[in-house]
């Protein structure tokens, strides 16, 4: 009964939200049609396996507010159109004058609602978030696999470059590009668009076609660590969305996803100079400042003083970092020797000391 009640409420809410979203899209074409003139020049995509510090890097780079702009959760889900964003901006100004009278009840409600995602990472409507969710409005979001783990149609989105037809890829990415243009139209036409999504890893080839000159940061973590942590994350989604996927299925799917994700490493290594960088998880969490400097050097960015100061604070905090997540392969039905053998090339090339 809980599952039936959850999905009934879920789909009713989605239906109402999508009616407003598509009315917003319609208004955009009437009142703000010139958003299409905006160029999305050299966007930066943070990719790689889930649980490999993609969120940490995303939040860190987002602090360079003079250079980057990124979507926040509230606009991804509830205001993907220019029209909706402008309405929310006006309401935000009114709310500040009213000292939070309009939005405080929403903040309290979202805090309770999103609390169950805290074991994955801190989630808030006002935080920058994974923009793969924007594709929910086009029924093309690969993350729907968490809600429908046995639906084969969704799994084709996980293998975006290889499994989708050229026409479907173009339709999805044209919609995605329009959403980015709408964001930049309101929040930074002169800034570089910054995206983070592990799901974008399987779109690397297609993203390069849609956004010539785009750049990639591939976050790489030791396979046994990222796989065990990813399965732990999928367990949380499985519980929240009543997916009823058994541990064996979750482990098998995670390994299948990893096969795809790791296959793109060679493609990024062969990228034109300055268009991609592979960054290791341990290097980032131990010394964020040095890792970010290496990114800026690769992409030929100059670091402003404001971001330098913010980066120093982040770097000092990272010295006390300790992961709250403790997962092991064994508790998820996998053996370390099996994972190391399956991804031997990754170990030998990037983690030689761990492969021995």
Number of C-alpha atoms within 10 A of each C-alpha: 5 8 13 10 9 13 14 11 12 12 11 11 11 14 12 10 15 18 11 15 20 15 13 19 21 15 16 18 15 10 11 16 14 13 21 14 9 15 15 20 14 17 20 21 23 25 27 29 25 24 25 28 22 24 22 16 20 20 16 18 19 19 17 18 14 15 19 18 25 26 24 18 21 17 21 23 19 18 25 24 28 27 21 20 21 14 11 17 12 11 14 15 12 14 16 12 11 11 11 15 12 15 15 12 11 12 15 10 11 14 14 9 12 13 13 16 15 10 13 17 13 12 19 19 18 12 14 23 23 22 25 19 19 23 20 17 18 13 12 22 19 22 20 17 20 21 19 18 18 15 11 10 12 20 19 15 23 25 19 21 19 15 12 14 10 11 8 12 19 16 13 15 19 13 15 20 18 17 23 26 24 26 25 23 20 15 16 18 17 16 17 19 24 22 24 26 21 25 25 26 27 23 21 20 16 17 22 14 13 16 17 12 16 19 24 27 20 26 24 25 23 18 23 21 16 22 27 24 22 23 24 25 19 20 21 17 18 20 14 15 16 17 17 15 17 10 17 12 13 20 22 14 18 19 19 12 19 19 13 16 22 20 13 17 17 9 12 19 13 10 13 10 10 15 18 23 21 16 19 18 22 15 14 21 19 16 15 24 22 14 18 18 16 15 20 14 13 14 17 10 12 10 15 11 10 12 18 15 11 14 21 13 12 16 20 14 11 16 12 9 11 8 6 8 11 9 18 17 19 10 11 18 12 17 13 15 11 11 15 19 12 14 17 16 14 20 19 14 10 14 16 12 9 10 16 8
